Amino acid sequence: MEKKQGFGFSNKVLVVPMVLVITIWSVFWMELALGVDLAWWGVKPRTFSGLKGVLTSPFVHGSLEHLYNNSLPLIVLSAALVFFYRPIWHKVLFWGWLGSGMLTWVIGRDSFHIGASGVIYMLVSFIFFKGIRQGNFRLVALSLMVVFLYGSMFWYMFPIEEGISWEGHLAGFITGFVLSRWLDVQVDEPKKFAWEKEDYQEEEDPFMRQFDENGNFFEIPKPETEEVEFRYVYKPEEE
């Protein structure tokens, strides 16, 4: 029996973003409920103990505003990643997560760097550069939409505001660009209509034949079909 893939794939588009967001909200709720500060689980650059933050820092947020600002972009961008880059989304998320964290560990200030911003910047960068490189008009449109929605994030890769890990943002952006060049993927081209194909001949198109030289529509008469007569002969069963 042929296994249907559509249902499982549609679930992933919803489940992956929701699992990420529910996890970061759960960690924040646990901090409030237990009265603890998990900032020490962030990336502490160039220290051995700070390496654990490469894995854990995206789950830790310093305030409700910080958490809220990261939640919606994380949902939108991770859903777009899973939907448009189905064959490699897990590789992008895995290597992007590690790469942005490691680069923050290398270039960051001597402080704890927390939050999912690095992963978000990685997703923005990957989706934009990969879409342009693929040349698929759907992915180019997605890239332009990402720029429209999150273009202002570009400035936060520079030290323009105190208390923001611009190094984590920059690390995520660089990581996304590298992954867009490193990971290859074959994205299915959207189905083309007959009139979009290079060998399209207007005079051979059945639909276009229904218009005269002035653009007036007329219905082509259907060919008459021969009537077929059926005769039934009853033959009694022999006893």
C-alpha positions in Angstrom: 0.0 0.0 0.0 1.4 3.4 -0.9 2.0 5.6 2.1 0.6 9.1 2.0 3.1 11.8 2.8 0.9 14.9 2.6 -0.7 14.7 6.0 2.6 14.1 7.8 4.3 16.9 6.0 1.4 19.4 6.7 1.7 18.5 10.4 5.5 19.3 10.4 4.8 22.8 9.1 2.7 23.4 12.2 4.3 21.2 14.7 8.0 22.3 14.4 7.3 26.0 15.0 4.9 25.3 17.8 7.3 22.9 19.6 10.0 25.6 19.4 7.8 28.4 20.7 6.1 26.3 23.4 9.5 25.1 24.7 10.9 28.7 25.1 7.7 29.8 26.8 7.8 26.8 29.1 11.4 27.6 30.1 10.5 31.2 30.9 7.4 30.1 32.9 9.6 27.7 34.9 12.0 30.6 35.7 9.1 32.6 37.0 7.5 29.8 38.9 10.8 28.7 40.6 12.2 32.1 41.0 15.5 31.3 39.3 17.6 33.0 36.7 18.8 30.8 33.9 21.0 33.4 32.2 24.1 31.4 33.1 22.8 28.8 30.6 23.6 31.4 27.8 26.7 31.5 25.7 29.7 32.8 27.6 32.3 33.6 24.9 35.7 31.9 25.0 35.0 30.0 28.2 34.7 26.2 28.5 31.6 26.4 30.7 30.0 28.9 28.3 30.0 26.3 25.5 26.9 24.7 26.9 25.0 27.9 25.9 25.5 26.9 22.2 22.7 24.4 22.7 20.7 26.0 25.5 20.9 29.8 25.0 18.0 30.0 22.4 15.6 28.7 25.1 16.5 31.3 27.7 15.1 34.9 27.6 15.6 37.8 29.9 12.1 39.3 29.9 8.6 38.8 28.7 9.1 41.5 26.0 12.3 39.7 24.8 10.3 36.4 24.6 7.3 38.0 22.9 9.5 39.7 20.3 11.2 36.4 19.4 8.1 34.2 19.3 6.3 35.5 16.2 9.3 35.6 13.9 10.3 32.2 15.1 6.9 30.7 14.2 6.7 32.4 10.8 10.3 31.7 9.7 10.5 28.1 10.9 7.2 27.3 9.2 8.5 28.9 6.0 11.7 26.9 6.3 9.9 23.6 6.7 7.3 24.3 4.0 9.7 25.6 1.2 12.8 23.6 2.1 11.3 20.3 3.0 14.3 18.1 2.1 16.8 20.1 4.2 14.9 22.0 6.9 16.3 19.8 9.7 19.9 20.3 8.5 19.4 24.1 8.3 17.9 24.2 11.8 20.6 21.8 13.3 23.7 23.4 11.7 22.2 26.9 12.0 21.6 26.4 15.7 25.1 25.1 16.4 26.8 27.5 13.9 25.3 30.7 15.2 26.0 29.7 18.8 29.6 28.7 18.2 30.3 31.9 16.2 28.8 34.0 19.1 31.1 32.1 21.5 34.0 33.2 19.3 33.2 36.9 18.6 30.9 37.8 21.6 31.7 40.2 24.5 32.5 38.8 27.9 28.8 38.4 28.9 26.0 35.8 28.8 24.3 35.9 25.4 20.8 34.5 25.6 17.7 34.3 23.4 16.5 32.8 20.1 17.5 35.9 18.2 20.6 34.2 16.7 18.5 31.4 15.3 16.0 34.0 13.9 18.7 35.9 12.2 20.1 32.7 10.8 16.6 31.8 9.3 16.2 35.3 7.9 19.6 35.1 6.2 19.2 31.6 4.9 15.7 32.1 3.5 16.7 35.4 1.8 20.0 34.3 0.2 18.8 30.8 -0.7 15.7 32.1 -2.4 17.7 34.6 -4.5 20.3 31.9 -5.4 17.7 29.3 -6.4 16.0 31.6 -8.9 12.6 30.1 -8.2 10.1 32.9 -8.4 8.2 31.6 -5.4 11.4 31.6 -3.3 12.4 35.0 -4.5 9.0 36.3 -3.5 9.5 34.7 -0.1 12.9 36.4 0.2 11.4 39.8 -0.6 8.6 39.2 1.9 11.2 38.4 4.6 13.0 41.6 3.8 9.7 43.5 4.0 8.8 42.0 7.3 12.2 41.8 9.0 14.4 44.2 7.1 14.7 46.6 10.0 16.5 43.8 11.9 19.6 44.5 9.8 20.6 47.4 12.1 20.6 45.3 15.2 23.7 43.4 13.9 25.6 46.5 15.0 26.2 47.9 18.5 23.4 50.5 18.3 21.6 49.6 21.5 22.8 48.7 24.9 21.8 45.3 26.3 21.3 43.7 22.9 23.6 40.9 21.8 24.4 42.3 18.3 27.2 39.7 18.1 24.6 36.9 18.3 22.6 38.6 15.6 25.6 39.0 13.4 26.7 35.4 14.1 23.2 34.1 13.1 23.2 36.2 9.9 26.7 35.0 8.8 25.7 31.4 9.6 22.5 31.6 7.5 24.5 33.0 4.5 27.1 30.2 4.8 24.4 27.5 4.9 22.6 29.0 1.9 25.8 28.4 -0.1 26.7 25.1 1.5 23.4 23.1 1.6 22.1 22.2 -1.8 18.4 21.5 -2.4 16.3 20.7 -5.4 13.0 22.7 -5.1 10.2 21.6 -7.3 9.3 24.2 -9.9 5.7 25.2 -9.8 3.5 23.7 -12.5 3.5 25.7 -15.7 0.4 26.4 -17.8 0.5 25.6 -21.5 0.9 29.2 -22.4 4.0 29.6 -20.2 6.0 26.9 -22.1 8.6 27.9 -24.6 7.1 25.7 -27.4 3.6 27.1 -26.9 1.7 27.6 -30.2 -1.3 29.8 -29.9 -3.0 28.5 -33.0 -2.9 25.0 -31.6 -4.4 25.9 -28.3 -8.0 24.5 -28.2 -9.2 27.3 -25.9 -7.7 30.1 -28.1 -9.3 28.7 -31.2 -12.6 29.8 -29.7 -11.7 33.5 -30.4 -11.8 35.1 -33.8 -9.3 37.6 -35.1 -11.2 40.4 -33.4 -11.2 38.7 -30.0 -14.8 37.7 -30.1 -15.7 34.4 -28.5 -17.6 31.7 -30.3 -18.2 28.1 -29.4 -16.8 25.5 -31.6 -19.6 23.0 -32.4 -19.0 19.5 -31.0 -18.6 16.8 -33.6 -21.7 14.7 -34.0 -21.5 11.2 -32.7 -22.9 8.2 -34.4 -25.9 6.6 -32.7 -25.3 3.0 -31.8 -28.3 0.7 -31.6 -28.3 -2.2 -29.2 -30.6 -5.1 -29.7 -31.2 -7.7 -26.9 -32.4 -11.2 -27.8 -33.8 -13.2 -25.0 -32.7 -16.8 -25.0 -34.5 -19.0 -22.5 -32.4 -21.4 -20.5 -32.5 -25.0 -21.6 -34.0 -27.4 -19.1 
